[in-house]
Amino acid sequence: MIQSKTIILIHGLFVNNTSWAAWKAFFEQKGYTVYTPANPGHEGNPEALRTHIHPELTQTSFEDVVNNIIKLIDTLPEKPIVIGHSLAGLVVQKLVELDKAAAGISIDGAPPKNVLAPWSTIKIVYPVVDFFKGNSAFMGSKSWYQKAFFNNMSLAESNRAFEEIAVPESRKIARDTLLKSFANVDFNKKHQPLLFIAGEQDTIFSPKLTRKIAGRYKAPESIVDYKEFKGRSHFIAGQKGWEEVAEHIDQWIREK
């Protein structure tokens, strides 16, 4: 049974911790203590970050992101429940593997290095990992976000969401998930409960890929659950109806 009443909400790539504001309020109303840390190089207001790129951003690695959360966890009185979206879904898997969490929820999560991503994923994320761009920051255009994040929203809704959440990103973080052994996951190791959530219309990490990741876990008696939400894009945590996803997570926590 999951005893923890502490939650850490971890943001993925192309956004920062401000994207979790509504979720933080939701879970605090449920009685949890909630933290929403920014990844290194991602601190600040999205609009300001698009104008003035954080000086640490381009040097931030995937391991830096994981260790930043571990540093926070080590100050807490109990192991937290960790919830991560997109790239942070992989962060959740690493934190659970390292026994730093009471439970983990991966929402539209990125695959570990040792799970092959499909061509559909590679096509969308290639502009981020593009090795010809060196250590420059990646800043997706409104049209890229509309295709990758907001694909089932109107153009007006997509543009509004871009203004609210879009930030420059570290190419190093994305590349590390393809190249660094730290981005592997030990699927045979006993672990705390894991819940994988997929959006039916996610064009970055499809439900098929999410099921594939969840299905790789083999440890006997370790809980791995899967839930797919109809009509949801990669922006599942921000688009209309996000409360249904949050309610499902809260119920899952209470039942495990």
Secondary structure as GFF3:
##gff-version 3
##sequence-region A 1 256
A	DSSP	beta_strand	6	10	.	.	.	ID=ss1
A	DSSP	three_ten_helix	17	20	.	.	.	ID=ss2
A	DSSP	alpha_helix	21	29	.	.	.	ID=ss3
A	DSSP	beta_strand	33	35	.	.	.	ID=ss4
A	DSSP	alpha_helix	46	51	.	.	.	ID=ss5
A	DSSP	three_ten_helix	57	59	.	.	.	ID=ss6
A	DSSP	alpha_helix	62	73	.	.	.	ID=ss7
A	DSSP	beta_strand	81	85	.	.	.	ID=ss8
A	DSSP	alpha_helix	87	97	.	.	.	ID=ss9
A	DSSP	beta_strand	103	107	.	.	.	ID=ss10
A	DSSP	alpha_helix	119	129	.	.	.	ID=ss11
A	DSSP	three_ten_helix	131	133	.	.	.	ID=ss12
A	DSSP	alpha_helix	142	148	.	.	.	ID=ss13
A	DSSP	alpha_helix	155	165	.	.	.	ID=ss14
A	DSSP	alpha_helix	171	179	.	.	.	ID=ss15
A	DSSP	three_ten_helix	181	183	.	.	.	ID=ss16
A	DSSP	beta_strand	194	199	.	.	.	ID=ss17
A	DSSP	alpha_helix	207	215	.	.	.	ID=ss18
A	DSSP	beta_strand	224	229	.	.	.	ID=ss19
A	DSSP	alpha_helix	242	255	.	.	.	ID=ss20
###
